[in-house]
Amino acid sequence: MNWIWKNGSKKVMMYFMFLFTLPLLALGLWLRNFGIEWDQLHHLHPDERMLIMVTSQIQLFDKMNPDFFNYGSLPLYILRGVAQVITIIDKAQVINYDTLLPIGRSLSTFFDLCTGILLYATAKKLTTKKWVPVAAFYFYIVAFFPIQNSHFFIVDTFLNCFITLLIYACVRYFQCPTGKGIIAISLALAAACATKFTAIIFFPFPFIVFGLKNNWKQKYVFQSISFFLYQSVVFIPFLGLFNFLFQPYAYLLPITYMTANLTQIRMNSDAYVFPYTLQYVDTLPYLYQIKNIFWFGLGPIISLLALTGMVFLLRSAVQHRHHLPAFVHKHEIPFFIATVYLFYFLIIGHSAVKFMRYMLPLYVPLSFLAGWGLVEIAKWKKLRVLVVGLPLLALVYSGCFETIYARSHTRIDATTWILNTIPTGSRIAFEHWDDMLPLWNSDQYQMIELPLYDLPDNSIKWEVMKEKLNSSNYIIIASNRLITPLQKLADCEKFEKCYHNTAQYYRDLLAGRLGYVKVAEFSSNPELPFLRQFIGSSPSFSDQWADESFTVYDHPKIMIFKNTRTL
């Protein structure tokens, strides 16, 4: 291979490298489509459920007001547009709440794979190390968190793609500044902002790109200012035009749009705003996200390789510390990209609410760093065995989580058990703000809602709760959505919202002191892939200590308790 490279066949080598990425693309497609209907398309992700519901109500180009602005409108329009094209091709196809779901998930897969391709294309422009782009592409393709997000129709896969497109457009403009390049940057940023309002934090960076492309020496200042104004005059109108096309009702209903987004911003500064964000009370900024990226999002192998790549790049900067301005100027594109993502991490990582998906855009630069780290390790002869071993271990680690999709969703299993075991007419208590089980045929039971989030958590609340618990035959805890955060908020002197009595209730329930006995538990833990098919079992490990959003949508732990006496 080195002979080909050294003997001038650079185009042949580049063609080979491109062909090498095709099997990786196929691998990424397979990983994202594997078990895509493990939940029997029951809409068990709340964001996905809401987005599909809204999309089913709109019609291109007759009824385009989504009447929903927690997220941008562009992903909804894309889904609806694709669905309408499908109905034109297949007259028998009907667009409704259920048929939109598989189309939406396919779009998530498509946009996430586009993110990987854009990472590969960007990496090729950033480095002459021929294997770094391939390695970066591979690590993004096999990292589990992008795979998990591709199993749902959510806006984050779209946002990540548009942010990566923005970075790619900026890099291209660095290398070849043209009017078309400015329009491409405005298109990418407009699409990102029309997907999620928080993308507005990237707004300053195109202007930095424009500024860096100008010569600010004294004798060129006037020309540079003039050219900067020209760049801005082209960029801003096109940004506004594209954003209007992508989400017109943000402009037609500005008060409604801003009210919805200000509520989301308020949530990110106060974890007490909504019940489902109480899990983030008393969590450490930055470290909480880093922990989840390390253990669950990328996994230890890719994370350590990313750290290795970062160390090698920093070492290069330190070695040039005596000529640092010249070094930075020579590598201004990588420094610009590092600044963009560092800024994103500092802003979003400080948020009071720390859903793992907020950090999805960082998986792109981290995969690049992991690729860089692997290529640097390959230079050490004694460590070259790791060049094959580490990528395979990274794939196996993600494969452990992928086994979740080889089994049916725990809520499907729990529903089957309930319908086969619990007598018709039984009184089943379920927690509010969580999915009610059974998923179907619940009308054959008397369903009793337990308002455990309600405040104040006083004797009046618990008189009502005691009556409901006494009259119920079963209690179903459908996930750790309530049981984990409410047990944590027991200290009334420490926390703004306190659930001392509720925390005690959970402790008593689990200890069997309430007259309820656990009769069933359903969990789907990650396990070593393929072993179960050959030997009937496989070592597994619990991931219930991950961020709630990592487990609650695709493999929540479910517990069912039976009342053996009255309180």
C-alpha positions in Angstrom: 0.0 0.0 0.0 2.9 2.3 0.8 4.4 1.4 -2.6 1.3 2.7 -4.3 1.3 5.9 -2.3 5.0 6.6 -2.9 4.9 5.9 -6.6 2.5 8.7 -7.5 -0.8 6.8 -7.7 -2.4 9.3 -5.2 -5.7 9.2 -7.0 -5.8 5.4 -6.9 -5.1 5.5 -3.2 -7.8 8.1 -2.6 -10.2 6.0 -4.6 -9.2 3.0 -2.4 -9.8 5.0 0.8 -13.2 6.0 -0.5 -14.1 2.4 -1.3 -12.9 1.4 2.2 -15.5 3.6 3.8 -18.4 1.9 1.9 -18.4 -1.2 4.1 -18.2 1.1 7.1 -21.3 2.9 5.8 -23.0 -0.4 5.4 -22.0 -1.3 9.0 -23.4 2.0 10.2 -26.7 1.4 8.4 -27.0 -2.1 9.8 -26.3 -1.0 13.4 -28.9 1.8 13.1 -31.6 -0.4 11.5 -31.0 -3.5 13.7 -34.1 -4.2 15.8 -35.6 -0.9 14.7 -39.1 -2.2 15.7 -38.1 -3.8 19.0 -40.8 -1.7 20.6 -43.5 -2.8 18.1 -43.7 0.9 17.1 -45.6 1.9 20.3 -44.4 5.5 20.4 -42.6 5.0 23.8 -40.2 8.0 23.4 -42.1 11.1 24.6 -40.3 13.5 22.2 -40.9 11.1 19.3 -44.5 10.7 20.2 -45.1 14.4 20.3 -43.2 15.1 17.0 -45.1 12.4 15.2 -48.4 13.7 16.6 -47.7 17.2 15.4 -46.5 16.0 12.0 -49.7 14.0 11.5 -51.7 17.3 11.9 -49.8 19.3 9.2 -50.0 19.1 5.4 -47.6 20.5 2.9 -48.4 23.1 1.6 -51.9 23.6 2.8 -51.8 23.4 6.6 -48.2 24.1 7.7 -48.8 25.7 11.2 -47.4 23.1 13.6 -48.8 24.9 16.6 -45.8 23.5 18.4 -42.5 25.4 18.9 -40.5 23.6 21.6 -38.5 22.4 18.7 -38.0 23.8 15.2 -40.3 23.0 12.3 -37.8 21.8 9.7 -37.7 18.1 10.8 -41.5 18.0 10.8 -41.7 19.4 7.3 -39.0 17.0 6.1 -40.9 14.0 7.5 -44.2 15.2 6.2 -42.7 15.9 2.8 -41.1 12.5 2.5 -44.4 10.8 3.6 -46.4 12.8 1.0 -43.9 11.8 -1.7 -44.3 8.1 -0.6 -48.1 8.4 -1.0 -47.7 9.7 -4.5 -45.5 6.7 -5.4 -47.6 4.2 -3.5 -51.2 5.1 -3.7 -52.1 2.5 -1.0 -49.9 4.2 1.6 -51.8 6.3 4.2 -50.2 9.0 6.3 -51.2 8.8 9.9 -49.8 8.7 13.4 -48.6 5.1 13.1 -47.3 5.1 9.5 -45.2 8.2 10.1 -43.1 6.5 12.8 -41.0 4.1 10.7 -40.5 6.8 8.1 -39.3 9.2 10.8 -36.9 6.6 12.2 -35.5 6.0 8.7 -34.9 9.7 8.4 -33.0 9.8 11.7 -30.8 7.0 10.4 -30.2 8.9 7.1 -29.3 12.1 8.8 -27.0 10.4 11.3 -25.2 8.6 8.5 -24.9 12.0 6.7 -23.2 13.3 9.9 -20.6 10.5 9.7 -20.0 11.3 6.0 -19.6 15.0 6.7 -17.2 14.1 9.5 -15.2 12.1 7.0 -15.2 14.9 4.4 -14.2 17.5 7.0 -11.4 15.3 8.4 -10.0 14.9 4.9 -9.7 18.7 4.6 -8.1 19.1 8.0 -5.3 16.6 7.8 -2.9 14.9 5.4 -2.9 11.8 7.6 -4.7 9.5 5.2 -6.1 7.1 7.8 -7.5 9.7 10.2 -10.7 10.4 8.3 -11.4 6.7 7.9 -10.8 6.0 11.6 -12.9 9.1 12.7 -15.7 7.9 10.4 -15.5 4.4 11.9 -15.6 5.5 15.5 -18.6 7.7 14.9 -20.3 4.9 13.1 -19.8 2.4 15.9 -20.3 4.7 18.9 -23.5 3.6 20.6 -25.2 6.9 21.5 -25.6 8.0 17.8 -26.9 4.5 17.1 -29.4 4.8 19.9 -30.6 8.2 18.8 -31.1 6.9 15.3 -33.6 4.4 16.6 -36.0 7.3 17.3 -37.5 10.2 15.3 -36.0 13.0 17.4 -34.6 16.4 16.3 -31.1 15.8 17.7 -30.0 13.6 14.8 -31.1 16.4 12.4 -29.4 19.1 14.5 -26.1 17.2 14.7 -26.1 16.8 10.9 -26.8 20.5 10.3 -24.1 21.6 12.8 -21.6 19.3 11.2 -22.7 20.7 7.8 -22.0 24.2 9.1 -18.5 23.2 10.2 -17.8 21.6 6.8 -19.1 24.7 5.0 -16.9 26.9 7.2 -13.8 24.8 6.5 -14.5 24.9 2.7 -14.9 28.7 2.9 -11.6 28.9 4.7 -9.9 27.1 1.9 -11.9 28.6 -1.0 -13.8 31.8 -0.1 -16.7 32.3 -2.6 -20.2 33.8 -2.5 -21.6 30.3 -2.8 -19.6 29.4 0.3 -21.3 32.2 2.2 -24.7 31.0 1.1 -23.8 27.4 2.1 -22.9 28.6 5.6 -26.1 30.5 5.9 -28.1 27.5 4.7 -26.5 25.2 7.3 -27.0 27.6 10.2 -30.6 28.4 9.2 -31.4 24.6 9.1 -29.8 24.1 12.5 -31.7 27.0 14.0 -34.9 25.7 12.4 -34.3 22.4 14.0 -33.6 23.6 17.6 -33.4 27.1 18.9 -30.2 26.5 20.9 -28.3 26.4 17.6 -28.4 30.2 17.8 -25.2 29.9 19.9 -23.4 29.2 16.6 -24.4 32.5 15.1 -21.2 34.4 15.9 -18.9 31.9 14.3 -19.5 32.6 10.6 -18.5 36.2 11.3 -15.3 34.9 12.8 -14.7 32.9 9.7 -15.2 36.0 7.5 -12.9 37.9 9.7 -10.1 35.3 9.6 -10.2 35.3 5.8 -9.3 39.0 5.6 -5.9 40.7 5.8 -6.0 43.1 8.8 -2.6 44.6 8.3 -2.8 48.4 8.5 -2.5 49.1 4.7 -5.3 46.6 4.0 -7.7 47.6 6.8 -10.1 49.5 4.6 -10.3 46.7 2.0 -10.8 44.2 4.8 -13.6 46.1 6.4 -15.3 46.5 3.0 -15.0 42.8 2.3 -16.2 41.9 5.8 -19.3 44.1 5.2 -19.9 42.4 1.9 -19.7 39.0 3.5 -22.1 40.0 6.2 -24.5 41.6 3.7 -24.7 38.4 1.8 -24.8 36.1 4.8 -27.5 37.7 7.0 -30.3 38.1 4.4 -29.8 34.5 3.1 -29.7 33.3 6.7 -33.1 35.0 7.4 -34.5 33.8 4.1 -33.6 30.2 4.6 -34.8 30.2 8.2 -38.1 31.7 7.1 -38.5 29.0 4.5 -37.6 26.3 7.1 -39.9 27.5 9.8 -42.3 30.3 8.5 -44.6 30.2 11.5 -41.7 31.3 13.8 -42.0 34.6 12.0 -45.8 34.6 11.5 -46.4 33.8 15.2 -43.4 35.3 16.9 -44.9 35.7 20.4 -46.0 32.1 20.5 -42.6 31.0 19.1 -40.5 33.0 21.6 -42.7 32.0 24.5 -42.2 28.3 23.9 -38.4 28.8 23.5 -38.1 31.0 26.5 -39.8 28.2 28.5 -37.2 25.8 27.2 -34.4 28.2 28.1 -35.8 28.6 31.6 -35.8 24.9 32.0 -32.1 24.7 31.1 -31.3 27.2 33.9 -33.6 25.6 36.5 -33.9 21.8 36.9 -37.0 22.4 39.2 -39.2 23.8 36.3 -40.6 20.4 35.1 -41.1 17.2 37.0 -39.1 15.2 34.4 -36.0 17.4 35.0 -35.8 16.8 38.7 -33.3 14.0 38.0 -30.7 16.7 37.3 -31.0 18.5 40.7 -27.6 18.4 42.5 -25.7 17.1 39.4 -22.3 18.5 38.6 -22.0 20.6 35.5 -19.6 19.2 32.8 -18.6 16.2 34.9 -22.0 14.6 34.7 -22.0 14.8 30.9 -18.4 13.6 30.7 -19.2 10.6 32.8 -22.1 9.6 30.6 -20.2 10.2 27.4 -17.3 8.1 28.7 -19.2 5.1 30.0 -22.3 5.0 27.7 -22.2 7.4 24.8 -18.8 6.7 23.2 -17.7 4.0 25.6 -14.3 3.8 27.4 -12.3 2.7 24.3 -13.3 5.5 22.0 -13.2 8.0 24.9 -9.6 7.1 25.8 -8.6 7.2 22.2 -10.1 10.7 21.9 -8.2 11.7 25.0 -5.0 10.3 23.5 -5.6 12.2 20.3 -6.1 15.4 22.3 -2.9 14.8 24.2 -0.9 14.4 21.0 -2.4 17.6 19.5 -1.7 19.6 22.7 1.8 18.2 22.7 2.3 19.5 19.2 1.1 23.0 20.4 3.4 22.9 23.4 6.4 22.0 21.2 5.7 25.1 19.2 5.0 27.3 22.2 7.9 29.6 21.4 6.3 30.3 18.0 2.7 29.9 19.1 1.2 32.8 17.1 2.7 31.5 13.9 1.6 27.9 14.8 -2.0 29.0 15.5 -2.0 31.0 12.3 -0.8 28.0 10.3 -3.5 25.8 11.9 -6.2 28.3 12.2 -8.9 26.0 10.8 -8.4 23.3 13.5 -8.2 26.0 16.2 -11.4 27.5 14.9 -13.3 24.2 15.0 -11.9 23.5 18.5 -13.1 26.9 19.6 -16.6 26.3 18.2 -17.0 22.9 20.0 -15.4 24.1 23.2 -17.8 27.0 23.3 -20.7 24.7 22.7 -19.5 22.4 25.6 -19.0 25.3 28.0 -22.5 26.7 27.3 -24.5 23.5 27.1 -22.5 21.6 29.7 -23.3 24.3 32.3 -27.1 23.8 31.8 -29.0 22.8 34.8 -30.7 20.1 32.7 -28.3 17.6 31.3 -30.0 15.2 28.9 -27.3 13.1 27.1 -28.7 14.1 23.7 -27.6 17.7 24.3 -24.0 16.6 23.9 -24.6 14.7 20.6 -22.8 17.3 18.5 -19.6 16.7 20.5 -19.5 13.1 19.3 -18.2 14.4 15.9 -15.0 16.1 17.2 -14.5 13.4 19.8 -14.6 10.8 17.0 -12.1 12.8 15.0 -9.8 13.0 18.1 -10.2 9.2 18.6 -9.2 8.6 14.9 -6.1 10.9 15.4 -5.2 9.1 18.6 -5.4 5.7 16.9 -3.2 6.8 14.0 -0.6 8.3 16.4 -0.5 5.0 18.3 0.1 3.2 15.0 3.5 4.9 14.8 4.7 2.9 17.8 5.8 -0.5 16.6 5.2 -2.2 20.0 1.6 -0.8 20.1 0.5 -1.6 16.6 -1.4 -4.6 17.7 -3.8 -2.1 19.4 -4.6 -0.6 16.0 -6.7 -3.6 15.2 -7.7 -4.6 18.8 -9.0 -1.3 20.0 -11.4 -0.6 17.1 -12.8 -4.2 17.5 -13.2 -3.7 21.3 -15.1 -0.5 20.6 -17.4 -2.3 18.3 -17.9 -5.1 20.8 -18.7 -2.6 23.6 -21.3 -0.9 21.4 -22.5 -4.4 20.4 -23.3 -5.1 24.1 -25.8 -2.2 24.1 -27.0 -3.2 20.6 -28.3 -6.5 22.1 -31.1 -4.4 23.7 -32.7 -4.2 20.2 -32.4 -8.0 19.7 -35.0 -8.4 22.4 -38.5 -7.0 22.7 -39.0 -3.8 24.7 -39.4 -4.4 28.4 -42.8 -2.6 28.3 -44.0 -5.1 25.7 -42.9 -8.0 27.9 -44.5 -6.4 30.9 -47.7 -5.8 29.1 -47.8 -9.5 28.0 -47.2 -10.6 31.6 -49.9 -8.3 32.9 -52.6 -9.4 30.5 -51.7 -13.1 31.1 -51.4 -12.9 34.9 -53.4 -10.0 36.4 -57.1 -10.8 36.6 -59.5 -8.7 34.6 -61.1 -5.9 36.7 -58.1 -5.6 39.0 -57.2 -2.2 40.3 -53.7 -1.2 39.0 -51.9 1.8 40.4 -49.5 3.6 38.0 -47.3 6.7 38.4 -48.3 9.9 36.7 -45.8 11.4 34.2 -44.9 7.9 33.0 -46.3 5.5 30.5 -49.3 3.5 31.7 -49.1 -0.3 31.6 -50.4 -2.4 30.0 -49.8 -0.6 26.7 -53.0 -2.1 25.2 -56.3 -3.5 26.6 -55.8 -1.3 29.7 -59.6 -0.7 29.7 -60.1 -4.2 31.2 -58.5 -2.9 34.4 -59.3 -0.1 36.8 -56.3 2.3 36.5 -55.5 4.4 39.5 -53.0 7.3 39.1 -50.5 8.0 41.8 -49.7 11.8 41.8 -46.2 11.3 43.4 -44.7 14.5 41.9 -47.4 16.6 43.6 -46.3 19.2 46.2 -46.5 19.8 49.1 -45.4 16.4 50.1 -47.4 16.5 53.3 -49.9 14.5 55.3 -52.9 15.7 53.1 -51.2 14.3 50.0 -50.4 11.1 51.8 -53.9 10.6 53.1 -55.0 10.5 49.5 -52.1 8.3 48.5 -52.8 5.9 51.4 -56.4 5.5 50.2 -55.3 4.7 46.7 -52.7 2.3 47.8 -55.2 0.5 50.1 -57.7 0.1 47.3 -55.2 -1.0 44.7 -54.3 -4.6 43.9 -51.1 -3.9 42.0 -48.5 -1.1 41.7 -46.6 -0.7 38.5 -43.3 1.2 38.4 -42.8 1.5 34.6 -39.3 3.0 34.8 -36.9 4.8 37.1 -38.4 8.2 36.0 -39.9 8.9 39.4 -38.3 6.5 41.8 -34.7 7.6 41.3 -35.0 11.4 41.5 -37.7 11.5 44.2 -35.7 9.3 46.5 -32.8 11.7 46.0 -34.8 14.8 47.0 -35.5 13.7 50.6 -33.5 16.4 52.4 -35.9 19.4 52.9 -33.1 21.6 54.2 -31.0 21.1 51.1 -33.5 21.0 48.2 -35.9 23.7 47.0 -38.5 21.0 46.3 -38.6 18.2 48.8 -40.1 14.8 48.7 -39.3 13.4 52.2 -42.5 11.3 52.5 -42.3 10.1 48.9 -38.7 9.0 49.4 -39.8 7.1 52.5 -42.7 5.5 50.5 -40.3 4.1 48.0 -38.0 2.8 50.6 -40.9 1.1 52.4 -42.3 -0.3 49.1 -38.9 -1.9 48.1 -38.4 -3.3 51.6 -41.9 -4.9 51.6 -43.2 -2.8 54.5 -46.3 -1.6 52.7 -47.9 -5.0 52.3 -46.9 -5.1 48.6 -44.6 -7.8 47.3 -42.6 -7.6 44.1 -44.0 -10.3 41.8 -42.3 -9.4 38.5 -39.4 -7.4 37.2 -38.5 -6.7 33.6 -35.1 -5.5 32.5 -33.0 -5.6 29.4 -29.3 -5.3 30.3 -26.5 -4.9 27.8 -24.7 -8.2 27.2 -21.9 -9.7 25.1 -23.2 -10.0 21.6 -23.9 -13.4 19.8 -23.1 -15.6 22.8 -26.7 -16.1 23.6 -27.4 -17.5 20.2 -24.6 -20.1 20.5 -24.6 -21.1 24.2 -28.0 -19.9 25.4 -26.7 -17.3 27.8 -24.4 -14.3 27.9 -22.7 -12.2 30.6 -24.5 -8.9 31.1 -24.2 -5.7 33.1 -26.6 -3.1 34.5 -26.6 0.4 33.0 -29.3 1.7 35.3 -26.9 4.2 36.8 -26.6 6.0 33.5 -28.5 9.2 32.8 -32.2 8.4 33.0 -32.8 9.3 29.3 -30.3 6.6 28.3 -32.4 3.8 29.6 -36.0 5.0 30.0 -36.9 5.1 26.3 -35.6 1.8 24.9 -35.0 -0.5 27.9 -36.5 0.8 31.2 -36.5 -1.4 34.3 -40.1 -2.3 35.3 -41.2 -3.5 38.6 -44.7 -4.9 39.5 -45.9 -5.2 43.1 -48.9 -7.1 44.4 -51.0 -6.1 47.4 -51.1 -8.8 50.0 -52.8 -6.8 52.6 -54.3 -3.4 53.2 -52.4 -0.6 54.9 
